[in-house]
Amino acid sequence: MTYTEVPGAHVPIRMWADPATVEGVAMQQLRNVATLPWIKGLAVMPDVHYGKGATVGSVIAMRGAVCPAAVGVDIGCGMSAVKTSLTDRDLPDDLSRLRSKIEQAIPVGRGMHDAPVDPGKLYGLPTAGWDDFWSRFDHVADAVKFRQDRATKQMGTLGGGNHFVEVCVDGEGAVWLMLHSGSRNIGKELAEHHIGEAQKLPHNQGLVDRDLAVFVSDTPQMAAYRNDLFWAQEYAKRNRSIMMALLQEVLRREFRKARVTFDDVISCHHNYVSEERYDGMDLLVTRKGAIRAGAGEYGIIPGSMGTGSYIVRGLGNAASFNSASHGAGRKMSRNAAKKRFSTQDLEEQTRGVECRKDSGVVDEIPGAYKPIEKVIDQQRDLVEVVAKLKQVVCVKG
């Protein structure tokens, strides 16, 4: 489909979702964003749904300003995936051991490593820049300085919620590894700190929603936010790189005879800020639940834990600010899903997937998400499908 334009106060709202199917509170959030004086464009992805301040599934381009809530509190959250030399014929009928080995290698939920992971001891993981990265922690907000020990031990951990590690098989029988995670608790605390700081600034006092508070260019507050934001985005990327290295090591050990090799890793943020140029203007583009889909760029659009995911290639559609959706998107809240679905429903909807099937992950049931095939179909002018993956193992926090 092509986008539908909905009138907005300062810019039109370009929607790759059917406006009639978007929940009322989410539509109101989009209208609120369109009232911001600094806004130069707003693109809405087919997986759009209600969020804090700004919807999940929106791409907001502003000139001389950035809204922390339009980035999301899990700064740098995103995906990584890699194709392996294994095929589905190499996998055992019982995948419970493989799932257990992954869970042993990668802490989930609130878990952390006993000691910081040494990148130099992980096969194939580039070590350049690690010392510089951690030295820059000395310059992040004082409000999180006391979290350094936890931040170092959470590097290379999954977290909870909709974060996952999966073993998947594509349409040709090739085995893929995929994972979804972000900047862990340190990113969340930095985001919440800066949202609070922005809300105190005089220029934000008359906004229609205080959660849309922004920082403006050439101010100390903006400089501090940019410093912490880009550090947290790098934390998220390095977090995924360590997990992917740990995951590859599990496969090497479990399939020694197969001598597993791996293609280049595909990695993309979907909660982040990027400096980009459109219509002759330098803009700050926030993607909250959206990936960059520039011409030829690879991306990952996951479905829910029982439906599969897509590897895509961007088509470079400037109307969307070179963006695409970040996943299937929720169609109901976590609380609503817990009330509506049972563990029996979860078992039925994840049949054939080696995963948790207990009450602790009912809120992640496939029925709580939009159909991933429809979401993909709604953005055929944004991305082309490279491969469809179906998970056979799913590890949740």
N, C-alpha and C positions, 0 to 999 in steps of 0.2 A: 504494500500500500504506500501511497504518498501521504504526507502529513495533512492534518486538518488544522486550520488556523482559527483560534478562538481569540476574540478581542481582549486586550489587556490595557492597563492604564498607560504604560509607557512603551511597551513593546507587545506585538502579537504573541500569543502562546502557541507555538508550533507543536502539535500533538501527533505522535505516531501511535497513540492509543485512541480508541473510540471514546470521545468525551462522554457519551451516554453511559459508558460502563465504569467510569472512574467515580469512586466514592465521593460524596459531597464535601467531606472535610478535606480531601486531597485537592479537589478543584478549588476550594477556597484558599488553600495554601499557595497554589499556583497563581491565583489572582493577587494574593498578598505580595508574592515575590515580584510580580509585574509592576507593583507600585513603587519599588525602590528607585530612588533618583539616579543611581549609578548604573542601572541595568541597561545593557545593549542587546540582549537576546536571551530567549528562554526556549529550550527544546525539551520535550517530554517523551520519555521512552515508553514502549508498550507494557513494561512491567511496573509502571508507576503505582505507588501507594503512599499512604499517609506516613509522615515522619515527624521529627522534631524540627519545627520551624519551616524547613523546606521538605518537600516530598522526597522519598526515595525514588530514583528513576527520573531525575531531572538534571539538565545541563544548563548552568546559569553563567552567562558571560557578562562581566561588569568591567567598567573602565575606572581605574583608580580606586577600586575598593574590592574587598572580599568579605564574604559572610561565613564565619566559622561553622554555623549550623548547616550551611549548604554544602559542606564537605562531609559532614557526618562525624560522629564521635569516635568511630574506629578509623582514625586517620590512616590512609594507605591500604585499607583492606582491599584484597584482590585475589587473583587466581594464579596458579602455576600448573602447567601440564607438560608431560613429555611422553613421546612414543618410545616404546621399548622394542627389542628384538624378539621378545616372547610372543607366542600366539596363544589363542585360547586352548589349543591342544596341549600346551605345556602346563596348564593349570590343573591342580588336583580337583577331584569331585567335591571333596570337603575343604572348604576355604577357611574354616574356623581357625586353624593354626596360623595361616598367613595374617588374618585379622589380628590375632593375639600378638604376633611378633611386631606388627606395626604399632599397636597400642603400647607395647613395651618400649619401643624405640622413641616414640613421640608422645610426651605428656599431653593429656587432654584436660578440658575443663579448667579448673583453677590450678592445675598441676604445673610443676616447673622441674627443670633438671636439678640434680643434687649440686652440681657445680656448673659454671658457665661452659658451654660447648666450645672447644678449641677448633676453629675453622681449619687450622693447619693439619688436623688429624682426620679430616673428612676427604675421602677420595674425590678428586676432580673439582673440588670447590675452590674457586679463586680466593686468595687471601689478601689481595691488594685492597688497601683502604680501610681495613678493620680497625687498626690502631687510631687512625685519624677520625674515624666515625665515633669511636668511644670517647676520644679526647674532646669532641664537640659537645658531649653531654655536660661538660663543665659550664656551658654557656646557655643551657636551656633554663626555663623558668625556675626560680628558687622554690616554688610551690611543690615541685616534684623531685627535687634533688635527693631527698631522703629515700627515694624509691630505686636508687641505682642498683643495689644488690639484687632486688627482685627483677628489675628490668634485664639484668645480665643473665639471670637464670631462666627467665621466660623466653629468651631468644631461642627460637627453635621449638616452640610449643604451639599447640593448636588453638586452645581456648574452647569456648562452648557456643551455644546458640546454633546459628546456621553454618558454623565453620565445620569443615570435614576434610578427611583424606579418603580418596577412593582409588580402587583398582578397576579399570574399565576395559571394555573390548569394543573396537570399532567395527564397522560393517564388513571389513575384510578379515576380521579375526585377529588383528594386532592388539596387543595389550598396551594400555596407557596407564600412567600414573597421574593423578590430579589432586590438587589440594587448594583449600580456600581458607585464608586467615589474614590477619592484619597486624597492627602495631601493639596488640595485647593491651594490658591495662595501662601501660605508660602512655600510649597514644590517647586512650580514653580520658585519662586525667589531664593531659595537656589540652585536649579539646575543651573539656568542661571548664578548665581554668580560663582559657581565652574567651569562651562564650560569656563567662561571667564578667571578665574585664571589659569586653565590648559593650555589654549592657549598661555599664556605668558612664559611657561617654556621652557628652551633651548632644551630639548630632543624631544619636539613636533614641532620644527620648520621645519623639513623636511618631515612631513607627507603628504600623497597624498590628504588628506582632513583635514583642520584645525579643523573641528568639531569632529574629532576622537582623539583629544588630551586626553592624559591619565595622571593619577597620578601614581607614582611608589612607591612601598613599602619602609618603613623606611625613609620617608621624612615628614617634617612638613605639607606639602600640602596634602599628603595622609591622615595623621592623622586628619587634620581639616575636610577633605571631609567625611571620614568615620564617624566621630562624627555627622556631620550634616545629612548625608545620613540616618543613622540608627535612628536618632531622627525623621526625616521626615517620614520614613517608619512606625514608631510607631504612629505618628500623623495620618497617613492614616488609620491604623487599628482601632485606637480609634475613628476616625471620623465615620467610618462605624458602629462601635458597638453602638455609640450613636444614629445614624439614625435608626438602626435596632430596638433599644429599643423604640424610638419614634413611629416607624411604628407599632410595636406590640401593643403599647398603643392605637393607633387609632383603631386597630381591636378589642381590648378588649372593648372599648367604643361602637363601632358600632354594635358589635354582643354580647351584654351582656348576652342574654339568652342562647347563645351557649357555654358560659364559655370556650373561646378559650384557647387551650394549644399549646405549641410550642416544636418541637424537638430541638436537639442541632444545633446551627448555623454553617453552612459551610462557611469558609472564606479563600480567597486566594489573594495574591498580583499577579499582572502581569506586573509591572514595578519596578524591584527591583534588589538588589545584595544579593547573598548568598555565604557563605564560604562552599565549598564542596570538596570532595576528589575523584579523578578519576585517575586510572592507577598509583596509588602510589604517586600522586602529590596533594598538597593542592592548590586549584584553587579558584579564584574569578569569580563566574558565574553571569553574568548579563542577566536577562530575560526582554526584552523590548517587550511587547505584547506577553507574553508567561507565562504559569503557571507551577509550579512544579507538576510533575506527578509521584512521587515515588510509588513503589508498595503498593497498598492499600490506597493511599492518595486520599481524595475526592477533586474534583475541579469543577469549574463552567465555561462553555463555552457558552456565550450568542450569540444569533443571533441579527438581527436588530429589530426595534420596532414593526414589524408586523409579524415576522416569528417564534418566539419561541427560546428556549434555552435548554441546556443540562446540567444535573448533571452527572459527570463522576467520574470514579475511575482509578487512575494511574496504569500502568502495569510495571513501573520501567525499562524503556528502556534506558540503559546507553549510547547508541549511540546518543540519543537526550539530554544527560545530565539530564535524568529523567524529561523531559519537554513535554508540549503539547501546542496547540494554545490557545489564550486568547479570541477568538471570531470568528465572520465571517470574519472580515477584510474588509476594504474598497476596492472597485474596481474602484472608481473614487474619485477625490478630492471634497471638499465641494463646491468650485466654479463651478466645472463641473456639479455637481448635481443640483445646483441652476439654471444653464442655461438650463439643459435638462428637469427637472421635474417641474410640476406646483402643486398648492395646490389641484387641482382635482385629479392628480396622487396620491398625498399623501392620500387623502380620500379613493381612491380605494384600495391602497395597505395596508391600516391599517383598512379596514372594519372589524367590530366586536371587535375592541379595543377601549376602552375609553381613549382618549389621545388628545393632541393638534393636530390640523390639519391645522395650519396656516402657512404663508410663513416663519416664524421664525424657523421652524424645517424641512423645505423641504430638507436641506442638510443631514438630518438624515433618509431620506426615505429608505425603504428596498431595492429599486432598486439601491442604491448607494453602496450596500454591496454584498460580495460574498455569494452564497447560503450556508447556514449553514450546510445543510445535506451533501453537497459535502466535506466541510471542515472537518466534523466529519469522513466521510468515508476515507479520505486521511490519517488519523492517527489511524487506527484500531490497529496498533502495539504499540501505545503510551497510549491509554486509552480505557476503556470499558464504555458503556453508562449505567447509573443507572436509569435515568429518563429523559423523554423529557417533557419540560414545554411549555405551550402556554400562552402568556400574555393576560389578559382581561382588565387590567388597566396599562397604562404606563404614568409616570410623567417625563417630560423632563424639563431641565433648560432653 
